[in-house]
Amino acid sequence: MADLLGGRGGAVDATLPPVAFAVGWLLGGESLWAGVGAALGVGAVVAVVRLRRGGRPRSVLIGLLAVCVAALVAVRTGRAENFFVIQLLSNAASALVWTVSIVVRWPLLGVLVGAALGQRTRWRRDPVLLRGYGRASWVWTATYALRVAVFVPLYLGGQVLGLVVARVALTWPLVAAALAVSWVVLRRSLPAGHPGLRHPVTGDPAEG
């Protein structure tokens, strides 16, 4: 799961442009252009470093594009706090998508783990795993909802520095906590005789 989510390195890299934006904004006397320039510069450096580390070009490009869009929104609106509006909206959308996935019985945690284990949709034919992934997916839904709950008042109050602190604090530390808690929830959802995540009980001996 950590690898699928980009790992700690990916989470740290994602927080560098917002931090650079805040630093540039402050050093420039709350200059929006100084903040945007710093964020774009750091974002470009991060992209180059990630590519040299062997990062996937597509994910690197998406990360850089996100910084560019955030900078564009801030410049077009003339409000520094709007640099973070994309992050706010993406977390709100993620909370909604995870919730819907649970309601329709396609919990995203199961989709991700099933893909990582090469199971495709076999895990859905195991009622125990389906229920366990659903419960554990609520943990991830809660992380996105928590970010929204923290970001919204800071955004409405124009608290640029507060948004940066929240962005850093609610990135990798929160992901690490969600990984641990969702794993505990998932494991406790499995009865003692269940063979585990790698062996869905589908009722078909050929697939067991």
C-alpha positions in Angstrom: 0.0 0.0 0.0 2.8 2.4 0.9 4.4 1.8 -2.5 1.1 2.2 -4.3 0.6 5.6 -2.6 4.1 6.8 -3.6 5.9 6.0 -0.3 7.2 8.5 2.2 9.6 10.0 -0.4 6.7 10.8 -2.7 4.7 12.3 0.1 7.6 14.5 1.2 8.2 15.6 -2.4 4.6 16.6 -2.7 4.9 18.9 0.3 8.0 20.8 -1.0 6.3 23.1 -3.5 3.7 24.3 -1.0 6.4 25.0 1.5 8.4 26.8 -1.1 5.4 28.8 -2.0 4.9 30.0 1.6 8.6 30.8 1.9 8.7 32.8 -1.3 5.5 34.5 -0.4 6.8 35.6 3.0 10.3 36.6 1.8 8.8 38.6 -1.0 6.7 40.6 1.3 3.6 38.6 0.7 4.2 38.8 -3.0 2.1 36.2 -4.9 4.5 36.1 -7.8 7.5 35.4 -5.5 5.5 32.5 -4.0 4.5 31.1 -7.3 8.0 31.4 -8.7 9.5 29.6 -5.7 6.8 26.8 -6.0 7.4 26.3 -9.7 11.1 26.3 -9.3 11.1 23.7 -6.5 8.4 21.7 -8.3 10.7 21.5 -11.4 13.7 20.4 -9.3 11.6 17.8 -7.6 10.4 16.4 -10.9 14.0 16.2 -12.3 15.2 14.4 -9.1 12.3 12.0 -9.1 13.0 11.1 -12.8 16.7 10.5 -12.0 15.7 8.3 -9.1 13.7 6.2 -11.6 10.3 7.6 -10.9 7.5 6.9 -13.3 7.4 9.7 -15.9 3.6 9.8 -15.8 3.3 10.3 -12.0 6.1 12.9 -12.1 4.3 14.8 -14.8 1.1 14.7 -12.9 2.8 16.0 -9.8 4.4 18.9 -11.7 1.1 19.7 -13.5 -0.7 19.9 -10.1 1.8 22.5 -9.0 1.4 24.5 -12.2 -2.4 24.4 -12.0 -2.3 25.5 -8.3 0.0 28.4 -9.3 -2.3 29.4 -12.2 -5.3 29.4 -9.9 -3.5 31.6 -7.4 -2.3 34.1 -10.0 -5.6 34.3 -11.8 -7.5 35.0 -8.6 -4.9 37.1 -6.9 -5.3 35.2 -3.7 -2.4 33.3 -2.1 -4.7 30.9 -0.3 -6.0 29.7 -3.6 -2.7 28.0 -4.2 -4.2 25.3 -2.0 -7.7 25.2 -3.4 -6.9 22.2 -5.7 -5.7 20.3 -2.7 -8.9 21.0 -0.9 -11.1 20.0 -3.8 -9.1 16.8 -4.5 -9.5 15.7 -0.9 -13.2 16.4 -0.9 -13.6 14.5 -4.1 -11.5 11.6 -2.7 -13.7 11.4 0.4 -16.7 11.2 -1.8 -15.3 8.5 -4.1 -14.1 6.3 -1.3 -17.5 6.6 0.4 -19.3 5.7 -2.8 -17.0 2.7 -3.4 -17.9 1.3 0.0 -21.7 1.9 -0.5 -21.6 0.1 -3.9 -19.5 -2.7 -2.4 -16.4 -2.0 -4.4 -14.3 -0.6 -1.5 -11.2 1.1 -3.0 -8.8 -0.5 -0.5 -9.8 -3.9 -1.8 -9.4 -2.7 -5.4 -5.8 -1.4 -4.6 -4.7 -4.4 -2.6 -6.3 -6.9 -4.9 -4.5 -5.3 -7.9 -1.2 -5.3 -6.0 -1.6 -9.0 -5.1 -2.7 -9.9 -8.7 -6.1 -11.1 -7.6 -8.1 -8.8 -9.8 -11.7 -9.2 -8.5 -11.4 -12.5 -6.7 -11.4 -10.8 -3.3 -15.0 -9.6 -4.0 -16.2 -13.2 -4.1 -15.0 -13.7 -0.5 -17.8 -12.2 1.8 -15.3 -11.9 4.7 -12.7 -10.0 2.7 -15.3 -7.8 1.1 -16.7 -6.9 4.5 -13.2 -6.4 5.9 -12.0 -4.1 3.0 -15.2 -2.1 3.4 -14.6 -1.5 7.1 -10.9 -0.7 6.5 -11.8 1.7 3.6 -13.7 3.9 6.1 -10.3 4.7 7.7 -9.1 6.1 4.4 -12.3 8.0 3.9 -11.8 9.6 7.3 -8.3 10.8 6.4 -9.7 12.8 3.4 -12.6 14.1 5.5 -10.2 15.2 8.2 -8.1 17.1 5.7 -11.2 18.9 4.4 -12.4 19.7 7.9 -9.0 21.3 8.7 -8.4 23.0 5.3 -11.8 24.7 4.9 -11.6 27.0 7.9 -8.0 27.8 7.2 -8.8 28.5 3.6 -11.8 30.7 4.4 -9.7 32.6 6.9 -6.9 33.2 4.3 -4.4 31.5 6.6 -1.7 30.7 4.1 0.9 29.6 6.7 -1.7 27.5 8.5 -2.6 25.8 5.2 1.1 24.9 4.7 1.5 23.5 8.2 -1.7 21.5 7.7 -0.6 20.2 4.3 2.7 18.9 5.8 1.2 17.5 9.0 -1.7 15.8 7.2 0.4 14.2 4.4 2.8 11.4 5.3 2.1 11.2 9.0 -1.6 10.8 8.3 -1.0 8.3 5.6 1.3 6.2 7.9 -1.4 6.3 10.6 -4.1 5.2 8.1 -1.9 2.3 6.8 -1.5 1.1 10.4 -5.1 1.5 11.5 -6.6 0.1 8.3 -4.4 -2.9 8.5 -5.5 -3.6 12.1 -9.2 -3.1 11.2 -8.8 -5.5 8.2 -7.0 -8.2 10.2 -9.5 -8.1 13.0 -12.3 -8.5 10.4 -11.0 -11.9 9.4 -12.0 -14.9 11.5 -9.4 -17.2 13.0 -9.7 -19.8 10.3 -9.4 -17.4 7.3 -6.3 -18.1 5.2 -5.6 -14.3 4.8 -5.6 -11.6 2.2 -3.5 -13.6 -0.4 -6.0 -16.5 -0.4 -9.6 -15.3 -0.9 -12.2 -18.0 0.0 -14.3 -18.0 -3.2 -15.9 -21.4 -2.9 -14.2 -22.5 -6.0 -11.4 -25.1 -5.3 -9.6 -24.1 -8.5 -9.3 -20.5 -7.4 -9.1 -20.9 -3.6 
